Each structure stands twice: as C-alpha cells, then as structure tokens.
Amino acid sequence: MSEMLAYRIHRFGGPDVLKRESIEVPEPQANEVLVRVRTASTNPVDIKTREGKYPMIGADKLPYTLGRDFAGVVARVGSGVKDWREGDEVYGFVGQGQGAYAEFVKVEESALARRPAEADLVTAGAVPLAALTAWQGLFDHGRLEAGERVLIHAGAGGVGHFAVQFAKVKGAEVFVTASADGAEFVRSLGADHVIDYHKQRFEGVVRDIDLVFDLVGGETQTRSWAVLKRGGALISTLTEPSQTEAASHGARAERYTARPDGRQLTEIASLMDKGRVRVKIAETFPFDSLGDALARLDQGHVRGKIVIELPDA
C-alpha cells in the first residue's frame, strides 16, 4: 500500500491538464485518518480549481489532487484518533487539502462522519460538499428560522436540492427558481413555490423574502435585492454581494466557502436515515472515466449529483 492512483493537475488549464498518476499513499499524522475511497462526487469547484479560477488553490499547491468529497472505509489512523477504527465506513469533505479523486485520502478526524445507515456508499459519496454547502449557507450564514420565507436559486442542482429539503425540515416557506424540466423534481422535494426562470422573472412574483440563497450569481444575484425584505439576508456561494446594496436594504449579505464539519454530516445522516432528506444521483461514472464525468458536469443542467465509483479493494 505504498502507492496509489490519483488524478492530479501540475498546471492550470482545460481538460488536458488532468493526469492520472501513481503517487505515494499519504501517511496519517496526529488526529488524521486515512480513508480508502470507494466513491467521490463531482462539484463545480473541481472545474474552477483545474482552470485556476478558485482563489483558495493557487500555484503553490501544485501538483494538486482534485476531488472534494468522498465515502469510503477507514484504512489507518494517526496518533490521538479516538473515534475511528480501521474498517469503519465513513464520509467526509476534504476542505482545501489534497483531494479525493484518488484511491486513498487523508483528512482530519473531525471532518468525518459515519455514513448514513440507510444509504450505500454511492449515495453517501454524493453528499458531503453539496450538503454542507447547503446546510451552512442556510443556517450558519443565513440563520434561517421556522416560518421564514427563503428563495433558493437553482434548486434542482447538487447544492440546491439539499437546500430545498433542509429548508423544509426547518419549517420555512420555500420558493425555488428552476427550469421547466426541473420544476416537478423540486416540487417532489417539498418546494412550496416554483418559478420557471425561462418564463417568469422571479421578482415579479416573489416578495418579502427573509433569505435569498444564491447559487447562480451575476444578474440573478443583482435582481434578488428587489425581493428581499428589510432586515433579510442574501447569502451567496459565488460572488461577494454588494455591501452598498445591503446597506440600502438594511440587509446582511455575504459570500462564504463551505468548511468540513463531521458533526453537521452526522446530523445530515440522521435526517437521511429518517427519510426526511433524499439524495438525487444524476449519473455514475467509473474511476477510469473521471474526465468524462467532469465534462458532463461542465455541460450544466445536472439534476442532483454525479458520482465516481472506484474499484473494490
């Protein structure tokens, strides 16, 4: 177990910079866990990172293994690790460390949670980054409470479909923008109101929103100020909202980056096991076809998550 296969970049650019290589298996240090990856999922940040458009991963981090989240089996633990043992089935988000498009990944023990009991490893591998992004955006940054009104842009996507469900579990009234072919899907997740953005301008039908959860950016973010109630919040995963606009609306506004959190993943697993949150798998690809999986993600309009499956050990 001294070497493993991993997909790395040595420079930024297009699909051709992604290389499958044999590299050394990382050794877990104090409070770290080495996990044999069984599944991973694709996320837009993988493409941004590959292209050099993700500011938290600069040239000083190269060569860099892509892949942000995973599900797998604990292979080894470092000193001081108390909660995990070899053979435990876990899932997690790597943060800004070396990634999970590899046969093994090393993470802090606090980033891990036991995989949902009612989900297989394929389903579990689709969850961590998208679900944590939704959870932290709605609750840590958006401070969403029961009875409030939330507008979620792009509700049929990887992050969006978790956000719709988390907001409903919280007891919020959920408004969602989606394309016509995604409308029935987000309704099935519990959305109270669905706006087909091809046919309607959301600001013409929505008002007095407590929280706008922006997963689109650009013009959509700019137009969102018109629906936000005074004292509300506009939270984005993409571009920093205008603080001038925020002040004029008496609102909070921020952009954030998701962080690893095993405790939150444990809460999410509990909701999945109770049947209150489900995961939509759009497509699965074998590890050998990672490039094809990223190409499919780059095409856009993916409903749910794309999962990568690695061979059994």
C-alpha positions as MATLAB code, in Angstrom:
seq = 'MSEMLAYRIHRFGGPDVLKRESIEVPEPQANEVLVRVRTASTNPVDIKTREGKYPMIGADKLPYTLGRDFAGVVARVGSGVKDWREGDEVYGFVGQGQGAYAEFVKVEESALARRPAEADLVTAGAVPLAALTAWQGLFDHGRLEAGERVLIHAGAGGVGHFAVQFAKVKGAEVFVTASADGAEFVRSLGADHVIDYHKQRFEGVVRDIDLVFDLVGGETQTRSWAVLKRGGALISTLTEPSQTEAASHGARAERYTARPDGRQLTEIASLMDKGRVRVKIAETFPFDSLGDALARLDQGHVRGKIVIELPDA';
ca = [
       0.000    0.000    0.000;
       2.887    2.367   -0.713;
       1.453    3.804   -3.947;
      -1.996    4.730   -5.222;
      -3.661    6.091   -8.342;
      -4.781    9.721   -8.255;
      -5.996   12.372  -10.695;
      -3.771   15.443  -10.375;
      -3.014   18.712  -12.104;
       0.503   20.127  -12.412;
      -0.697   23.321  -14.101;
      -3.994   25.090  -14.589;
      -5.999   24.782  -17.781;
      -8.544   22.718  -19.685;
      -9.406   19.019  -19.503;
      -5.980   18.040  -20.881;
      -4.168   19.119  -17.687;
      -5.832   16.349  -15.659;
      -3.402   13.442  -15.300;
      -3.913   10.008  -13.788;
      -0.722    9.166  -11.910;
       0.737    6.741   -9.416;
       1.767    8.631   -6.273;
       2.685    7.790   -2.700;
      -0.117    6.954   -0.299;
      -0.246    9.730    2.327;
       0.585    8.829    5.909;
      -1.925    9.996    8.539;
      -0.372   12.275   11.130;
      -1.707   13.155   14.587;
      -5.516   13.435   14.601;
      -5.713   12.393   10.946;
      -7.424    9.448    9.275;
      -6.516    7.672    6.044;
      -9.605    6.531    4.128;
      -9.737    4.121    1.218;
     -12.012    5.967   -1.194;
     -14.903    3.949   -2.587;
     -16.904    6.802   -4.129;
     -16.450   10.516   -4.730;
     -18.620   13.138   -6.375;
     -18.076   15.898   -8.893;
     -18.541   19.520   -7.870;
     -18.211   22.786   -9.821;
     -15.222   23.714   -7.643;
     -13.268   20.859   -9.290;
     -13.508   22.565  -12.676;
     -12.773   26.006  -11.218;
      -9.711   24.593   -9.473;
      -8.485   22.860  -12.623;
      -8.818   26.122  -14.543;
      -7.031   28.165  -11.863;
     -10.181   30.139  -11.064;
     -10.547   29.027   -7.463;
      -8.528   31.503   -5.379;
      -8.009   29.192   -2.398;
      -5.928   26.795   -4.517;
      -3.028   28.675   -6.069;
       0.048   27.591   -7.995;
       1.888   26.998   -4.708;
      -0.415   23.989   -4.060;
       0.522   22.222   -7.311;
       0.665   19.362   -8.065;
      -2.842   19.045   -6.711;
      -5.259   16.125   -6.491;
      -8.799   17.155   -7.425;
     -11.970   15.922   -5.722;
     -13.602   17.467   -2.665;
     -15.741   14.778   -1.047;
     -15.909   11.031   -0.667;
     -17.267    7.953    1.054;
     -15.086    5.024    1.966;
     -13.520    2.788    4.578;
     -11.001    3.777    7.256;
      -7.627    2.269    6.357;
      -5.330    3.713    9.049;
      -5.485    6.280   11.835;
      -2.881    8.664   13.158;
      -1.925    9.161   16.785;
      -4.566   10.659   19.022;
      -7.525    9.475   16.930;
     -10.168    8.072   19.286;
     -13.426    7.931   17.326;
     -12.408    5.937   14.255;
     -11.110    2.425   13.707;
      -9.902    0.512   10.682;
     -12.893   -0.779    8.730;
     -15.333    1.986    9.716;
     -17.439    3.198    6.789;
     -17.323    6.989    6.697;
     -17.966   10.002    4.530;
     -16.489   13.484    4.518;
     -15.320   16.692    2.871;
     -11.598   17.385    2.487;
     -11.733   21.182    2.678;
      -8.787   22.733    0.853;
      -6.449   19.792    1.291;
      -5.312   17.309   -1.329;
      -8.368   15.787   -2.915;
     -10.414   12.613   -3.130;
     -10.030   11.609   -6.787;
      -7.602    9.023   -5.528;
      -7.571    5.548   -4.061;
      -6.839    7.000   -0.612;
      -7.436   10.372    1.019;
      -6.146   11.798    4.299;
      -8.369   14.081    6.404;
      -8.712   15.466    9.907;
     -10.750   13.129   12.081;
     -13.218   15.959   12.808;
     -14.134   16.098    9.100;
     -15.562   12.578    9.147;
     -18.956   11.146    9.974;
     -20.272    7.610    9.885;
     -22.027    7.061    6.588;
     -25.833    7.140    6.743;
     -27.060    3.693    7.761;
     -29.812    3.722    5.136;
     -27.532    4.859    2.296;
     -24.996    2.837    0.352;
     -21.526    4.198   -0.346;
     -22.569    5.511   -3.778;
     -25.283    7.644   -2.225;
     -23.065    8.686    0.689;
     -20.323    9.835   -1.680;
     -22.733   12.278   -3.314;
     -23.500   14.095   -0.094;
     -20.698   15.861    1.825;
     -19.706   19.041   -0.039;
     -23.101   19.812   -1.562;
     -24.991   19.094    1.647;
     -22.573   21.019    3.873;
     -22.680   23.953    1.462;
     -26.481   23.990    1.686;
     -26.574   23.468    5.457;
     -24.003   26.149    6.258;
     -25.488   28.621    3.782;
     -28.996   28.312    5.176;
     -28.255   28.003    8.870;
     -24.732   29.170    9.794;
     -24.719   32.171    7.455;
     -28.382   32.652    6.540;
     -29.708   31.999   10.067;
     -32.928   30.608    8.599;
     -35.708   30.013   11.123;
     -39.040   28.215   11.051;
     -41.798   30.255    9.435;
     -39.446   32.391    7.365;
     -39.516   32.686    3.585;
     -36.460   31.572    1.627;
     -35.754   31.900   -2.092;
     -33.325   29.276   -3.408;
     -31.867   29.876   -6.842;
     -31.055   26.760   -8.921;
     -32.934   24.408   -6.635;
     -32.591   21.336   -8.865;
     -28.780   21.185   -8.727;
     -26.425   19.425   -6.355;
     -26.438   22.055   -3.598;
     -29.920   23.317   -4.397;
     -31.728   20.013   -3.985;
     -30.282   19.641   -0.491;
     -31.130   23.248    0.365;
     -34.791   22.784   -0.574;
     -35.085   19.783    1.727;
     -33.161   21.304    4.649;
     -35.288   24.454    4.486;
     -38.480   22.376    4.570;
     -37.209   20.333    7.526;
     -36.607   23.642    9.313;
     -40.191   24.704    8.671;
     -39.553   27.523    6.187;
     -41.720   28.535    3.244;
     -39.608   27.625    0.233;
     -39.519   29.459   -3.095;
     -37.307   27.986   -5.824;
     -36.153   29.068   -9.266;
     -35.691   26.203  -11.706;
     -36.083   25.362  -15.375;
     -39.352   23.858  -16.580;
     -37.914   20.331  -16.692;
     -36.681   20.658  -13.101;
     -39.916   22.046  -11.689;
     -41.554   18.720  -10.861;
     -38.330   17.490   -9.286;
     -38.045   20.401   -6.839;
     -41.749   20.131   -6.037;
     -41.170   16.489   -5.162;
     -38.516   17.667   -2.687;
     -41.073   19.849   -0.923;
     -40.726   23.257   -2.579;
     -43.826   25.353   -1.899;
     -43.467   27.657   -4.912;
     -41.515   27.005   -8.120;
     -40.673   29.778  -10.593;
     -39.693   28.735  -14.133;
     -36.924   31.239  -14.798;
     -37.331   30.845  -18.557;
     -40.931   32.098  -18.403;
     -41.095   34.349  -15.362;
     -38.922   36.938  -13.707;
     -38.884   35.887  -10.095;
     -39.001   39.479   -8.842;
     -42.394   39.787  -10.493;
     -43.954   37.023   -8.406;
     -41.948   36.899   -5.158;
     -41.632   39.465   -2.379;
     -40.840   39.838    1.326;
     -38.170   37.142    1.323;
     -36.228   36.667    4.575;
     -33.305   34.838    2.943;
     -32.086   34.638   -0.632;
     -29.754   31.657   -1.104;
     -27.849   32.483   -4.266;
     -26.314   29.586   -6.196;
     -26.217   31.425   -9.534;
     -24.568   34.844   -9.086;
     -24.381   37.524  -11.756;
     -27.609   39.181  -12.854;
     -29.670   36.759  -10.766;
     -27.947   37.974   -7.621;
     -28.376   41.613   -8.589;
     -32.095   41.174   -9.258;
     -32.535   39.421   -5.926;
     -32.319   42.635   -3.953;
     -35.790   43.535   -5.224;
     -37.438   40.600   -3.397;
     -35.568   40.813   -0.096;
     -37.452   42.197    2.876;
     -35.804   44.829    5.024;
     -33.569   43.126    7.565;
     -33.235   39.991    5.453;
     -30.106   38.285    4.196;
     -28.574   37.498    0.801;
     -26.057   34.658    1.030;
     -24.043   33.525   -1.996;
     -21.683   30.675   -2.764;
     -20.311   32.502   -5.808;
     -19.765   36.262   -5.847;
     -19.466   38.734   -2.993;
     -22.780   40.630   -2.775;
     -22.741   44.426   -2.866;
     -22.436   45.836    0.635;
     -23.807   49.132   -0.695;
     -26.995   47.370   -1.780;
     -27.098   45.501    1.502;
     -26.924   48.734    3.468;
     -29.658   50.335    1.376;
     -31.926   47.352    2.114;
     -30.955   47.110    5.773;
     -29.831   43.589    4.983;
     -26.955   41.222    5.684;
     -25.011   39.974    2.685;
     -22.038   37.669    2.347;
     -20.255   35.099    0.266;
     -18.883   32.027    2.027;
     -16.899   28.865    1.438;
     -18.072   25.600    2.976;
     -15.894   24.025    5.650;
     -15.503   20.392    6.762;
     -17.750   19.508    9.690;
     -18.273   15.929   10.796;
     -20.908   16.911   13.370;
     -23.076   18.524   10.721;
     -22.633   15.485    8.480;
     -23.825   13.345   11.382;
     -26.993   15.464   11.631;
     -27.497   15.187    7.876;
     -27.040   11.397    8.031;
     -29.726   11.235   10.722;
     -32.165   13.132    8.510;
     -31.387   10.775    5.627;
     -31.903    7.709    7.810;
     -35.284    9.067    8.928;
     -36.322    9.545    5.302;
     -36.565   13.321    5.640;
     -33.772   14.033    3.137;
     -33.052   12.086   -0.018;
     -30.197   12.270   -2.480;
     -30.632   12.506   -6.220;
     -27.927   10.659   -8.161;
     -27.894   12.068  -11.692;
     -25.268    9.710  -13.135;
     -22.419    7.458  -12.034;
     -19.051    7.028  -13.766;
     -16.193    4.594  -13.119;
     -12.909    5.981  -11.802;
     -11.312    5.366  -15.211;
     -13.822    7.802  -16.756;
     -13.322   10.744  -14.406;
     -12.604   13.062  -17.334;
     -15.970   12.188  -18.862;
     -17.723   12.834  -15.545;
     -16.192   16.306  -15.257;
     -17.106   17.026  -18.880;
     -20.716   16.099  -18.124;
     -20.706   18.386  -15.078;
     -19.294   21.203  -17.200;
     -22.205   20.888  -19.617;
     -24.511   22.098  -16.855;
     -28.164   21.360  -16.073;
     -27.276   18.351  -13.917;
     -30.214   17.372  -11.707;
     -28.668   16.143   -8.464;
     -25.131   14.762   -8.203;
     -22.652   12.902  -10.414;
     -20.803   10.136   -8.550;
     -17.452    8.458   -9.275;
     -17.082    4.798   -8.279;
     -13.683    3.280   -7.516;
     -12.993   -0.463   -7.807;
     -13.293   -2.558   -4.667;
     -10.029   -3.091   -2.815;
];
